[in-house]
Amino acid sequence: MSLPTIKTVVDCTDFSKTVSPFIPQLYDLPQRVYETVTTNPQGLRELYLSTNPLISGFAFSLFLFPIFLVASEINKNYSQVDRFWSILPTLFNAHFVIYAHGIGLPTQRLDTLLAFSTVWSVRLTYNYWRKGGYTVGSEDYRWEVLRKYIRGPLWFLFNLLFISLAQSVLLFSVSMPTYVLLLAAKLPGKGLLTEDIVFSRVLVGLVILAYLGDQQQWNFQNAKKEYQKTGKVPANFHQEDLDRGFNVTGLWAWSRHPNFAAEQSVWVVLYLWSCFVSNTYYNWTGIGAILYLILFQASTWFTEIISAKKYPEYAEYQRRVGKFLPKFGSGPGDFSDKRAPSLDEAKTK
């Protein structure tokens, strides 16, 4: 038996029914995979479908852990997980959808989710690629800074427990609400609803918001490089903003990290989708979204420490603009009050 018996939608989120009975499968799964591969490779499909998909997905995240660890230590490059950040959640979502297809469950809702997840991956992977993330030797600058504070054996322990293990499991955990959607597909009359379309459209909207934030940042950074190289201010930019060194316009005038805000919201909305489908106010799969929020709070805090040291006006930016959400009751923090008026503006005064 690979899936629990589900009688009501609430059962879909009952940990004692949907998870606990299948935990023993995790212990002997490596041995079963080895025996199947070496003695009967044709039986892999049967093994896949006879294993609870939550357990097999979690097992795969554990399987990746030593690969990330060894690769990072050999290359002394600790962005191994970063290169898969935009890919793994969609692979895990696809895993749940493929499993549902394999056992003959209705998959319209799951297919809709996977279509969105693919769009999310394509956008984020493209953005990471164009910034040079897949270039040989490329590494997130924050790891280099962090290594100055965590050294020697402590750094290896940090890589072991957090960078390689915890992050791999985290990227699986944000997909756990999809397991709830899969279980709900076992019940009659639980096809694609209007509310499901709404959830999927909200998710697409968040991807668009993240894209706009990243594109505005990309445009600003390219303009800054051109300005520093030629001394000429590119069209549609202000010299004061380029001299300041960091973007304060567009979405960045309302949020210091609009792309991060949208990115976190994606996994919160997916979790809320599972709550809606299971007719619950909360469920255990929310742990993935919670851990994701915690990680972004910590990483953003560290990023801003670096930014505040690098840019003299960053502290003022922090005072004017909210970290993720706009500060209600205040206007945009675009520093327009510190810009010299343009010729047209000067003529009107």
FIZA-528809 format. One record per residue (C-alpha): residue number from 0; x, y, z. Coordinates in Angstrom, 2 decimals. Example, Ala and Ser with C-alpha at 12.3 -4.5 7.8 and 13.67 -1.06 7.14 Angstrom:
FIZA-528809
+-----+---------+---------+---------+
!   i !    east !   north !      up !
+-----+---------+---------+---------+
!   0 !   12.30 !   -4.50 !    7.80 !
!   1 !   13.67 !   -1.06 !    7.14 !
+-----+---------+---------+---------+
END
This chain:
FIZA-528809
+-----+---------+---------+---------+
!   i !    east !   north !      up !
+-----+---------+---------+---------+
!   0 !    0.00 !    0.00 !    0.00 !
!   1 !    1.50 !    3.34 !   -1.06 !
!   2 !   -1.34 !    5.76 !   -0.26 !
!   3 !   -3.57 !    6.02 !    2.81 !
!   4 !   -7.29 !    5.39 !    2.82 !
!   5 !   -8.99 !    8.77 !    2.49 !
!   6 !  -12.64 !    9.17 !    3.41 !
!   7 !  -12.92 !   12.97 !    3.80 !
!   8 !  -10.88 !   15.94 !    2.63 !
!   9 !   -9.81 !   16.57 !    6.21 !
!  10 !   -8.18 !   13.13 !    6.22 !
!  11 !   -5.77 !   14.43 !    3.56 !
!  12 !   -3.94 !   16.44 !    6.23 !
!  13 !   -4.09 !   13.91 !    9.07 !
!  14 !   -0.41 !   13.21 !    9.75 !
!  15 !   -1.21 !   10.00 !   11.63 !
!  16 !   -3.00 !    8.63 !    8.55 !
!  17 !   -1.06 !   10.13 !    5.65 !
!  18 !    2.54 !   10.08 !    6.86 !
!  19 !    3.21 !    8.01 !    9.98 !
!  20 !    2.17 !    4.62 !    8.54 !
!  21 !    4.62 !    5.04 !    5.65 !
!  22 !    7.72 !    6.17 !    7.51 !
!  23 !    9.06 !    2.56 !    7.75 !
!  24 !    9.25 !    2.54 !    3.94 !
!  25 !   12.07 !    5.06 !    4.21 !
!  26 !   14.31 !    2.70 !    6.15 !
!  27 !   14.42 !   -0.13 !    3.63 !
!  28 !   14.00 !    1.95 !    0.45 !
!  29 !   17.76 !    2.12 !   -0.35 !
!  30 !   18.04 !   -1.66 !   -0.10 !
!  31 !   14.93 !   -2.18 !   -2.22 !
!  32 !   16.22 !    0.21 !   -4.88 !
!  33 !   19.60 !   -1.53 !   -4.94 !
!  34 !   18.07 !   -4.99 !   -5.23 !
!  35 !   15.69 !   -3.89 !   -7.97 !
!  36 !   18.41 !   -2.18 !  -10.01 !
!  37 !   20.78 !   -5.14 !   -9.77 !
!  38 !   18.28 !   -7.98 !  -10.20 !
!  39 !   15.21 !   -6.65 !  -11.98 !
!  40 !   15.54 !   -3.15 !  -13.51 !
!  41 !   12.13 !   -3.57 !  -15.15 !
!  42 !   10.64 !   -3.56 !  -11.66 !
!  43 !   11.64 !    0.04 !  -10.93 !
!  44 !    8.27 !    1.34 !  -12.05 !
!  45 !    6.48 !   -1.05 !   -9.74 !
!  46 !    8.80 !   -0.06 !   -6.89 !
!  47 !    8.15 !    3.61 !   -7.60 !
!  48 !    4.38 !    3.21 !   -7.55 !
!  49 !    4.43 !    0.94 !   -4.49 !
!  50 !    6.31 !    3.52 !   -2.41 !
!  51 !    4.48 !    6.41 !   -0.82 !
!  52 !    5.35 !    9.50 !   -2.94 !
!  53 !    6.03 !   11.67 !    0.09 !
!  54 !    8.55 !    9.11 !    1.35 !
!  55 !   10.25 !    8.64 !   -2.01 !
!  56 !   10.43 !   12.42 !   -2.55 !
!  57 !   11.98 !   12.93 !    0.88 !
!  58 !   14.39 !   10.05 !    0.24 !
!  59 !   15.53 !   11.72 !   -2.99 !
!  60 !   16.28 !   14.95 !   -1.13 !
!  61 !   18.44 !   12.92 !    1.26 !
!  62 !   20.10 !   11.21 !   -1.68 !
!  63 !   21.14 !   14.60 !   -3.06 !
!  64 !   22.69 !   15.68 !    0.24 !
!  65 !   26.02 !   13.77 !   -0.04 !
!  66 !   26.31 !   14.76 !   -3.70 !
!  67 !   26.05 !   18.44 !   -2.80 !
!  68 !   28.45 !   17.97 !    0.10 !
!  69 !   31.15 !   16.17 !   -1.86 !
!  70 !   30.89 !   18.51 !   -4.86 !
!  71 !   31.17 !   21.59 !   -2.66 !
!  72 !   34.15 !   20.30 !   -0.69 !
!  73 !   36.05 !   19.09 !   -3.76 !
!  74 !   35.53 !   22.37 !   -5.63 !
!  75 !   35.59 !   24.60 !   -2.53 !
!  76 !   32.52 !   26.19 !   -4.03 !
!  77 !   29.46 !   26.25 !   -1.82 !
!  78 !   26.82 !   27.27 !   -4.35 !
!  79 !   26.07 !   23.69 !   -5.42 !
!  80 !   22.53 !   23.80 !   -3.99 !
!  81 !   22.07 !   27.33 !   -5.36 !
!  82 !   22.42 !   25.95 !   -8.89 !
!  83 !   19.45 !   23.64 !   -8.29 !
!  84 !   17.35 !   26.05 !   -6.22 !
!  85 !   15.09 !   26.96 !   -9.11 !
!  86 !   14.81 !   23.39 !  -10.36 !
!  87 !   14.28 !   21.03 !   -7.43 !
!  88 !   10.87 !   22.25 !   -6.19 !
!  89 !    9.43 !   21.72 !   -9.66 !
!  90 !   11.06 !   18.29 !   -9.88 !
!  91 !    9.41 !   17.34 !   -6.61 !
!  92 !    6.06 !   18.72 !   -7.80 !
!  93 !    6.50 !   16.78 !  -11.04 !
!  94 !    7.22 !   13.68 !   -8.99 !
!  95 !    3.84 !   13.93 !   -7.27 !
!  96 !    2.07 !   14.56 !  -10.58 !
!  97 !    3.82 !   11.67 !  -12.36 !
!  98 !    2.93 !    9.38 !   -9.48 !
!  99 !   -0.74 !   10.45 !   -9.68 !
! 100 !   -0.76 !    9.74 !  -13.42 !
! 101 !    0.90 !    6.39 !  -12.78 !
! 102 !   -1.82 !    5.14 !  -10.45 !
! 103 !   -4.65 !    6.59 !  -12.52 !
! 104 !   -5.83 !    9.49 !  -10.32 !
! 105 !   -7.58 !   12.56 !  -11.79 !
! 106 !   -4.78 !   15.07 !  -12.36 !
! 107 !   -6.36 !   18.25 !  -13.72 !
! 108 !   -5.62 !   20.22 !  -10.55 !
! 109 !   -2.14 !   18.72 !  -10.24 !
! 110 !   -1.38 !   19.37 !  -13.90 !
! 111 !   -2.37 !   23.01 !  -13.41 !
! 112 !   -0.02 !   23.26 !  -10.46 !
! 113 !    2.82 !   21.66 !  -12.40 !
! 114 !    2.31 !   24.06 !  -15.31 !
! 115 !    2.69 !   26.99 !  -12.92 !
! 116 !    5.68 !   25.40 !  -11.19 !
! 117 !    7.39 !   24.98 !  -14.56 !
! 118 !    6.88 !   28.67 !  -15.34 !
! 119 !    8.31 !   29.52 !  -11.90 !
! 120 !   11.39 !   27.38 !  -12.59 !
! 121 !   11.99 !   28.74 !  -16.08 !
! 122 !   11.87 !   32.35 !  -14.86 !
! 123 !   14.11 !   31.83 !  -11.84 !
! 124 !   16.57 !   29.61 !  -13.71 !
! 125 !   16.86 !   32.17 !  -16.49 !
! 126 !   17.49 !   34.97 !  -14.01 !
! 127 !   20.16 !   32.92 !  -12.24 !
! 128 !   21.78 !   32.01 !  -15.57 !
! 129 !   21.98 !   35.55 !  -16.92 !
! 130 !   23.67 !   36.69 !  -13.72 !
! 131 !   26.38 !   34.08 !  -14.33 !
! 132 !   25.20 !   31.58 !  -11.74 !
! 133 !   26.02 !   28.59 !  -13.95 !
! 134 !   29.43 !   29.89 !  -14.95 !
! 135 !   32.25 !   27.60 !  -13.84 !
! 136 !   33.55 !   28.85 !  -10.49 !
! 137 !   30.61 !   31.14 !   -9.84 !
! 138 !   29.64 !   31.34 !   -6.16 !
! 139 !   27.18 !   33.41 !   -4.13 !
! 140 !   29.24 !   36.28 !   -2.67 !
! 141 !   27.60 !   35.77 !    0.72 !
! 142 !   29.31 !   32.40 !    1.24 !
! 143 !   32.70 !   34.07 !    0.87 !
! 144 !   31.78 !   36.72 !    3.43 !
! 145 !   30.35 !   34.13 !    5.80 !
! 146 !   33.53 !   32.03 !    5.62 !
! 147 !   35.37 !   34.91 !    7.28 !
! 148 !   33.25 !   34.37 !   10.40 !
! 149 !   32.87 !   30.58 !   10.34 !
! 150 !   36.19 !   28.86 !    9.80 !
! 151 !   37.88 !   25.48 !    9.75 !
! 152 !   35.92 !   22.50 !   11.08 !
! 153 !   32.96 !   24.73 !   11.93 !
! 154 !   32.58 !   25.67 !    8.28 !
! 155 !   32.57 !   22.02 !    7.24 !
! 156 !   29.92 !   21.33 !    9.88 !
! 157 !   27.89 !   24.28 !    8.61 !
! 158 !   28.17 !   22.97 !    5.06 !
! 159 !   27.23 !   19.47 !    6.18 !
! 160 !   24.17 !   20.36 !    8.24 !
! 161 !   22.84 !   23.50 !    6.57 !
! 162 !   24.13 !   24.18 !    3.06 !
! 163 !   24.06 !   20.59 !    1.79 !
! 164 !   21.49 !   18.83 !    4.00 !
! 165 !   18.98 !   21.36 !    5.33 !
! 166 !   18.64 !   23.27 !    2.08 !
! 167 !   18.10 !   20.08 !    0.08 !
! 168 !   15.35 !   18.97 !    2.46 !
! 169 !   13.88 !   22.48 !    2.47 !
! 170 !   13.44 !   22.46 !   -1.31 !
! 171 !   11.50 !   19.24 !   -0.92 !
! 172 !    9.44 !   20.52 !    2.01 !
! 173 !    8.00 !   23.49 !    0.10 !
! 174 !    6.45 !   20.98 !   -2.32 !
! 175 !    4.72 !   18.96 !    0.43 !
! 176 !    1.34 !   20.74 !   -0.03 !
! 177 !    1.24 !   19.04 !   -3.45 !
! 178 !    0.98 !   15.74 !   -1.58 !
! 179 !   -2.26 !   17.01 !   -0.02 !
! 180 !   -3.58 !   17.91 !   -3.46 !
! 181 !   -2.64 !   14.44 !   -4.67 !
! 182 !   -4.52 !   12.77 !   -1.79 !
! 183 !   -7.57 !   14.95 !   -2.41 !
! 184 !   -7.66 !   13.62 !   -5.98 !
! 185 !   -8.63 !   10.22 !   -4.53 !
! 186 !  -12.01 !   11.62 !   -3.48 !
! 187 !  -14.92 !   11.82 !   -5.93 !
! 188 !  -15.98 !   15.21 !   -7.21 !
! 189 !  -12.68 !   16.90 !   -6.40 !
! 190 !  -11.69 !   18.02 !   -9.86 !
! 191 !  -10.54 !   21.46 !  -10.91 !
! 192 !  -12.68 !   24.16 !   -9.30 !
! 193 !  -12.98 !   27.88 !   -9.95 !
! 194 !  -11.09 !   28.44 !   -6.71 !
! 195 !   -8.22 !   26.33 !   -8.04 !
! 196 !   -8.01 !   28.59 !  -11.07 !
! 197 !   -7.89 !   31.60 !   -8.73 !
! 198 !   -5.01 !   30.10 !   -6.75 !
! 199 !   -3.09 !   29.29 !   -9.93 !
! 200 !   -3.61 !   32.82 !  -11.27 !
! 201 !   -2.40 !   34.34 !   -8.01 !
! 202 !    0.72 !   32.20 !   -8.26 !
! 203 !    1.32 !   33.35 !  -11.82 !
! 204 !    0.83 !   36.95 !  -10.66 !
! 205 !    3.53 !   36.46 !   -8.03 !
! 206 !    5.91 !   35.11 !  -10.67 !
! 207 !    5.23 !   38.20 !  -12.80 !
! 208 !    5.89 !   40.42 !   -9.78 !
! 209 !    9.19 !   38.65 !   -9.09 !
! 210 !   10.12 !   38.98 !  -12.76 !
! 211 !    9.44 !   42.72 !  -12.74 !
! 212 !   11.53 !   43.18 !   -9.59 !
! 213 !   14.43 !   41.18 !  -11.01 !
! 214 !   14.22 !   42.93 !  -14.39 !
! 215 !   14.26 !   46.37 !  -12.79 !
! 216 !   17.30 !   45.36 !  -10.76 !
! 217 !   18.98 !   43.94 !  -13.86 !
! 218 !   18.35 !   47.15 !  -15.81 !
! 219 !   19.71 !   49.27 !  -12.95 !
! 220 !   22.87 !   47.21 !  -12.49 !
! 221 !   23.61 !   47.28 !  -16.22 !
! 222 !   23.04 !   51.04 !  -16.29 !
! 223 !   25.37 !   51.46 !  -13.32 !
! 224 !   28.10 !   49.44 !  -15.06 !
! 225 !   27.72 !   51.52 !  -18.20 !
! 226 !   27.83 !   54.75 !  -16.19 !
! 227 !   30.95 !   53.66 !  -14.30 !
! 228 !   32.63 !   52.67 !  -17.57 !
! 229 !   31.71 !   55.66 !  -19.74 !
! 230 !   30.83 !   58.40 !  -17.26 !
! 231 !   27.57 !   58.96 !  -19.15 !
! 232 !   24.16 !   58.53 !  -17.53 !
! 233 !   22.02 !   56.09 !  -19.55 !
! 234 !   18.56 !   57.18 !  -20.64 !
! 235 !   15.77 !   56.88 !  -18.06 !
! 236 !   18.19 !   56.90 !  -15.13 !
! 237 !   19.31 !   59.59 !  -12.69 !
! 238 !   22.94 !   60.26 !  -11.88 !
! 239 !   22.15 !   60.49 !   -8.16 !
! 240 !   20.67 !   56.99 !   -8.18 !
! 241 !   23.64 !   55.53 !  -10.04 !
! 242 !   26.10 !   57.27 !   -7.71 !
! 243 !   24.18 !   55.89 !   -4.74 !
! 244 !   24.93 !   52.41 !   -6.03 !
! 245 !   21.69 !   50.56 !   -5.32 !
! 246 !   18.25 !   50.63 !   -6.91 !
! 247 !   15.52 !   52.71 !   -5.25 !
! 248 !   13.11 !   53.08 !   -8.17 !
! 249 !   10.15 !   51.12 !   -9.50 !
! 250 !    9.09 !   48.30 !   -7.19 !
! 251 !   12.27 !   48.94 !   -5.21 !
! 252 !   10.86 !   52.28 !   -4.09 !
! 253 !    8.16 !   50.39 !   -2.19 !
! 254 !   10.00 !   47.25 !   -1.08 !
! 255 !   13.71 !   46.73 !   -0.45 !
! 256 !   13.33 !   43.19 !   -1.81 !
! 257 !   10.20 !   42.94 !   -4.01 !
! 258 !   11.53 !   39.82 !   -5.75 !
! 259 !   12.13 !   38.09 !   -2.42 !
! 260 !    8.66 !   39.09 !   -1.21 !
! 261 !    7.05 !   37.50 !   -4.26 !
! 262 !    9.26 !   34.42 !   -4.04 !
! 263 !    8.29 !   33.72 !   -0.43 !
! 264 !    4.64 !   34.36 !   -1.19 !
! 265 !    4.63 !   31.65 !   -3.87 !
! 266 !    5.14 !   28.87 !   -1.33 !
! 267 !    2.78 !   30.42 !    1.19 !
! 268 !    0.04 !   30.53 !   -1.46 !
! 269 !    0.71 !   26.90 !   -2.43 !
! 270 !    0.32 !   25.96 !    1.23 !
! 271 !   -2.93 !   27.97 !    1.46 !
! 272 !   -4.13 !   26.13 !   -1.64 !
! 273 !   -3.65 !   22.83 !    0.21 !
! 274 !   -5.60 !   24.26 !    3.17 !
! 275 !   -8.47 !   25.21 !    0.87 !
! 276 !   -8.54 !   21.82 !   -0.83 !
! 277 !   -8.46 !   19.97 !    2.52 !
! 278 !  -11.00 !   22.31 !    4.14 !
! 279 !   -8.60 !   23.14 !    6.99 !
! 280 !   -7.29 !   26.40 !    8.44 !
! 281 !   -3.81 !   24.95 !    8.79 !
! 282 !   -2.00 !   21.66 !    8.25 !
! 283 !    1.41 !   20.10 !    8.81 !
! 284 !    2.68 !   20.80 !    5.28 !
! 285 !    2.98 !   24.45 !    6.25 !
! 286 !    6.30 !   23.65 !    7.90 !
! 287 !    7.96 !   23.96 !    4.48 !
! 288 !    6.66 !   27.49 !    3.89 !
! 289 !    7.52 !   28.49 !    7.47 !
! 290 !   11.11 !   27.27 !    7.11 !
! 291 !   11.36 !   29.03 !    3.75 !
! 292 !   10.27 !   32.30 !    5.36 !
! 293 !   12.77 !   31.84 !    8.18 !
! 294 !   15.58 !   31.22 !    5.70 !
! 295 !   14.73 !   34.33 !    3.71 !
! 296 !   14.53 !   36.43 !    6.87 !
! 297 !   18.01 !   35.27 !    7.89 !
! 298 !   19.60 !   35.53 !    4.44 !
! 299 !   18.07 !   38.96 !    3.80 !
! 300 !   19.27 !   40.19 !    7.19 !
! 301 !   22.80 !   39.05 !    6.31 !
! 302 !   22.58 !   40.54 !    2.81 !
! 303 !   21.57 !   43.91 !    4.21 !
! 304 !   24.45 !   43.92 !    6.69 !
! 305 !   26.77 !   43.65 !    3.68 !
! 306 !   24.84 !   46.30 !    1.73 !
! 307 !   24.84 !   48.75 !    4.66 !
! 308 !   28.64 !   48.49 !    4.89 !
! 309 !   29.04 !   48.96 !    1.15 !
! 310 !   26.59 !   51.82 !    0.56 !
! 311 !   26.54 !   54.88 !    2.91 !
! 312 !   22.89 !   55.70 !    2.14 !
! 313 !   21.55 !   52.18 !    2.64 !
! 314 !   20.58 !   52.88 !    6.26 !
! 315 !   18.43 !   55.77 !    5.06 !
! 316 !   16.86 !   53.46 !    2.47 !
! 317 !   16.05 !   51.00 !    5.25 !
! 318 !   14.36 !   53.79 !    7.18 !
! 319 !   12.25 !   54.88 !    4.22 !
! 320 !   11.27 !   51.54 !    2.66 !
! 321 !    9.96 !   48.28 !    4.15 !
! 322 !   12.04 !   45.13 !    3.85 !
! 323 !    9.40 !   43.10 !    2.02 !
! 324 !    6.08 !   44.92 !    2.38 !
! 325 !    5.50 !   48.64 !    1.75 !
! 326 !    5.35 !   50.95 !    4.73 !
! 327 !    1.73 !   52.03 !    4.70 !
! 328 !    1.12 !   55.73 !    5.18 !
! 329 !    4.34 !   56.76 !    3.49 !
! 330 !    5.14 !   57.48 !   -0.13 !
! 331 !    7.70 !   55.76 !   -2.31 !
! 332 !   11.22 !   55.78 !   -0.91 !
! 333 !   12.86 !   56.62 !   -4.23 !
! 334 !   15.00 !   59.50 !   -2.87 !
! 335 !   13.40 !   61.82 !   -5.42 !
! 336 !   13.71 !   64.61 !   -2.86 !
! 337 !   17.49 !   64.36 !   -3.16 !
! 338 !   17.70 !   64.52 !   -6.93 !
! 339 !   18.68 !   67.66 !   -8.78 !
! 340 !   15.72 !   68.86 !  -10.91 !
! 341 !   15.91 !   68.17 !  -14.62 !
! 342 !   15.99 !   71.05 !  -17.10 !
! 343 !   12.28 !   70.66 !  -17.80 !
! 344 !   11.46 !   70.56 !  -14.09 !
! 345 !   13.65 !   73.62 !  -13.46 !
! 346 !   11.84 !   75.61 !  -16.16 !
! 347 !    8.45 !   75.01 !  -14.52 !
! 348 !    9.63 !   76.40 !  -11.19 !
+-----+---------+---------+---------+
END
